Amino acid sequence: MLVFLAVAMLLSACKKERSITPKVPEISGTKGIYMLCEGLWGQNNSAISYYDIATNKVEKDIYSRVNKAALGETANDLKAYGSKMYCVVSGTQGEAKSFIDVMDIATCKSLKRISFNSTNDGFMPRYITFYKDKAYVSRYDGKISRIDTASLTVDGELQLMNGTKKAEGLEGLAVANGKLYVTNSSHPYYPNGLKSKVTVIDLNTFTKVKDIEVGNNPARIAAANNGDLYVITWQDFTIFNDPTLVRINSNTDAVTQIEKYDLGTINIVKDQAWVTKDVYNKSTVRPIDLSTGKLGNSLITDGTTIATMYGLTVNPFDGSVVVADSEGNNGSTGKAYVFGLDGKTKYSFATAGLPQHAVFTYTYK
């Protein structure tokens, strides 16, 4: 009898465990692509374009149609997390136009706008990344904001310092090994920035650990699956430093490699790492060999010419690469090209002005 009861309890426990295990939907294909378009500074014309692959139709500003309002001034980042996508609208100095817009990926419907403003000024949020149901936002005023992705409220802020002054001019950020890595740019409007350092933050305590010297004007950063981080430093047109690609080991937080490459942006997904190279002169899209830290050959093999490479995003489903073309920084129209790993164009579509980052919608089995 005791044996029977024990077996019954075990079976009951197994049933309960199975009943609460959520089934992860399996992706069968890419349905469409949202493309964040920055627009021209001061024109309040940022937009989100949407391309439907099956119908080959594009809506240049789906956000304004769905939400009956403009996206805002100088939208700078767009990323997906769960069923939502988060848009970082930087705004402009001296005006209260800064916020994070959280949208439903399926519809582009705004669920909440999280203000990043004082009464008459914006905090200038720049980039967003995610870790354990929290979103982390870099800001030009030197703060990192933490957003709870369930309540969609800011539940923590960390002010970075340069001595007794606020370390302004924060840009790209990435997560590796339970730590947040933030680039401190050499921005002409923010002279008190750390300028040549990547700041390391322990995400368990939300406290600063250290600064890593990487060279002047670090602007972009991405993390690989092996824990390495790749930092792009841009040339500062005040001191004319050499632009570089810097590799950091997240276990030791030490710089392990520096290459003199002139790069624009970077995206790493799974085992794929891509950068835009020489964006102002004969630009190319190149892979990074994550074992050597060196660049490989150009992605594009079909002769497609891109006027002004302004952003790139890797599709995590099939590894295709979306390259954004601002067409000479045209404020009203741009173009996105989607390349397969064979380097050939799968499709392309028109966008609003200054396209940057892509978010994908999928079909499921």
Sequence and secondary structure as in RCSB ss.txt:
>XXXX:A:sequence
MLVFLAVAMLLSACKKERSITPKVPEISGTKGIYMLCEGLWGQNNSAISYYDIATNKVEKDIYSRVNKAALGETA
NDLKAYGSKMYCVVSGTQGEAKSFIDVMDIATCKSLKRISFNSTNDGFMPRYITFYKDKAYVSRYDGKISRIDTA
SLTVDGELQLMNGTKKAEGLEGLAVANGKLYVTNSSHPYYPNGLKSKVTVIDLNTFTKVKDIEVGNNPARIAAAN
NGDLYVITWQDFTIFNDPTLVRINSNTDAVTQIEKYDLGTINIVKDQAWVTKDVYNKSTVRPIDLSTGKLGNSLI
TDGTTIATMYGLTVNPFDGSVVVADSEGNNGSTGKAYVFGLDGKTKYSFATAGLPQHAVFTYTYK
>XXXX:A:secstr
 HHHHHHHHHHHHHHHHHHHS     EEEEEEEEEEE   TTTT BEEEEEETTTTEEETTHHHHHHSS  BS E
EEEEEETTEEEEEE   TTSS  EEEEEETTT  EEEEEE B SS B  EEEEEEETTEEEEEETTSEEEEEETT
TTEEEEEEE EETTEE   EEEEEEETTEEEEEE   TT TTS  SEEEEEETTTTEEEEEEE  S EEEEEE T
TSEEEEEE   TTT    EEEEEETTTTEEEEEE   EEEEEEETTEEEEEE TTSS EEEEB TTT  B S S 
 S    S EEEEEE TTT  EEEEE TTT SS EEEEEE TTS EEEEEEESSSEEEEEEEEEE 
